[in-house]
Amino acid sequence: MKIISLSFDEAGYACAIASSIKKYFYNNNCKTNFFDYLVVSMKSINEILELKNLNLLINNLDLSESHIDTTIVKWSNFHKLISYHDIKNNSDKSDLIHFKNKYLRRYIRLIHYLYEENIIFFIRYGKTPENDIQQFFKIIKNINNNLIFYFINVDYDTQFKENIQYKNIENYIYINFYLINNNNTKHTDKYFEILEYNWDFVFNLIKKNNDYILNNN
């Protein structure tokens, strides 16, 4: 069983999902997955999963130095796929080569998990359109029809206080942390705020579903 972050399309939220998974479930002892520290749209997640040409991962990269000592890297071949933390400003050619090789390794690791794992729980922040999730399920099933997987949509919405139910999507779960967090967050920075969410609730739910699957298959 694996838990894999599908990130988000805004900085702060994106990295916090992977960090929460690593901290609270893997005790910071797991390999980094492809989407962990990238800002990514759901459309681009599907584009990556349908990728046929690995050259698209290492070509047409748009680099621009930021004010926080890191270089922003945007993949021009995809809808929205951005790295904010992987390359320092004033980098040289070897840094870019390392970056490309790193994401090729992470891509191969992701595909390996899809083929080799029996159960995967994917976690993405923010409300996600139903059609994008349906496409995601279709792609995963085309890769490995025997894989049992869940799409867990975590959110923090103070206005919408009911669970979203996509009844046409099996194994979709929506969790609004606003309903279970008791307003215990202390940080204004989104990254640290999300790390303080009630992740025990999420991982207990994952464990419950995982145990059910193992006991009934």
N, C-alpha and C positions, 0 to 999 in steps of 0.2 A: 504493500500500500504506500502511495506517495501523496503528498499534499503539494500542489504547485500553484504559485502565484500567476495570475493573469493581469496583475498590475492595474493601471488606470491611465486615462489620457491627460492627467494633470500631474505636475511635479508635487512632491510631498506625499500625497496620497499613494502614488505609484510605489515608491520605495518602501513605504511603511507596511504594505501588505506582506512583502517578502521578509522584511525584518521581523514582523510579528510571528510569521510562520516559523522562521529560524529560531527565534528567541523562546517562544512558548511551547513549540511542539518538538523541535529537533535539538533544543539546548545548544544552539549555535554550532551544531556539528553536522553540517550537510553541504553538499556542493551547490554552487550557484546555478540557477536555471536561467533559461534564455531571457524571459521577460522580467526577471526579478527587479532589476534596477533601470528599466527602460520606461519612458513615457510612451504608451502605445494605445492606439484605438482598437476597438474590437474588430473592426474591418481588417486592420493590419495583422492582428493575431490570426485571423482566418487566411490572410494572404501568406503568412509564414508557414502555416500548416499545409497549405496547398503548393508550396514551393517545389518547383521542378528543376530549377537552375540555380546552383549554389553561388554562381558568380554574382547573382543579384544581391547577395549578402555582403560582398566585398567591393562592389563597384558603385559609382555614383554616390559617394559620400560627401555631404556638404559640411565643412568644418568652419566654425567661427569661435573665436575666443570670447569668453564671458568675463564679467567683472569679479567673479569669485574664484579666479585662478584655475578654472577648468575650461576645457574646450567642448563646445556643444557640437555633437555629431548628429546629423539628420540623414536618414536613408531616403534618397530621392526616389527609389524604386517602389516605395510603399506609401500607403495613405497617410499614416502618422506613426513614425517610429523614431524615437529620439533618445540619445544618451547625453546626460548632463555631467556625469561623474567619472567616466572611464579614462579620459586623456587630460593631462595637465596642459595649461598654457605653455607656450614656447616649446612644444613637443617637436620631435624630429621624425624622420621617416620610419625609424625602428619602432617608435611608439604606435604609429598607425598600423604597421605590420602586426604588432602584438595584439592590437585591438581587433583586427580582422580575424586573426587566428583564434582569439578567445571566443568570439561569437560564432565562429564555425564549430568549435568544440561544444559550445553550449547548445547550438542547434542540433548537432548529432546526439547529444545527451538527451534532449527533449524527445526526439524521434525514437531513440532507443527505449525510453520509458513508455512511450505509447505502444510500442510493439511487445515489450517484455513484462510490463506490470499487469497485475490482474485487476487492481482497483486504484483509481486516481480521483482525488478530490481537488477540483480547480476552484480557486477563490479569486474573485474580481471585485474591486470597489466600484460603487456607484450603480445606479439603475442602468440596465443594459437593454437595448431594444430586443424584442422577442425574435424578430427575423434574423438578427445577428447571432443570437444564441442557437436558433434552429439550424443555421448554416454551420456553426461550430460543431454541433452534435452530428450533423451529416458528414462533415469532414473527418471527425474522429472515428466514426463508425466505418467509413471507407478505409481508413488506415488499419483499424483493428476492431472488427465487429464483435470480438469476444471480450473486449475491455469493458469493465463496469466502471462508470465514471459519473460524478456529480458536478454540477455547476452551482457554486455557492456565491450568491451576490450579496456582499455586505455593504451597508450604507449607514449614514447618520442623517436622518431626515426629521426635523422637528415639526414639520407640517403634515406630512403624510404618515399617519400613525397606524396603518394597517399593512399587513404583508401583501406584497405583490404575488399574484398567483398566475403563472403561465400554465394553464391546465393542459395545453397541448404538448408541453415539454416534460418528459419523464425525468426525474432526478434533478429538477431545478429547485433551489432553495433560496429564498430571499430573507435576509436578516437585517432588521433596522436596529442598530446599536442604541438609538435613542430610547427604545422601549426597554432595553435590558441593562443600560449603563448607569442609571441612577444619577446622571449628571456629575460623575466623579472625575471628569477630565480636568486637569489643572493647567494645561499648556494652551497657548494661542497658536503655536506652531503646529501645523496639521500633522507633520510627521510624528512628533512626540505625542500629540493628542491621540492619534490612532493607536500608538503603542500602548496607551493606557486603557483602551477599550476592554470590554469584558470578553477577552478571547477564550477564557475557560468555557464559556457557553458554546462557542463555535467548535472547539476541539472536542468537547464532550459529545456534541451532536455528531461530529465526524466519527468518533469512536463507537457511538451507539449504532450508526449506520454500517460501519465497517464490521462490527461484531455480528450484526444481523445478516449481512451478506455471507460472511464466513460460515455461519451456522445453518444457512439455508441453501447452500450451493454444494 
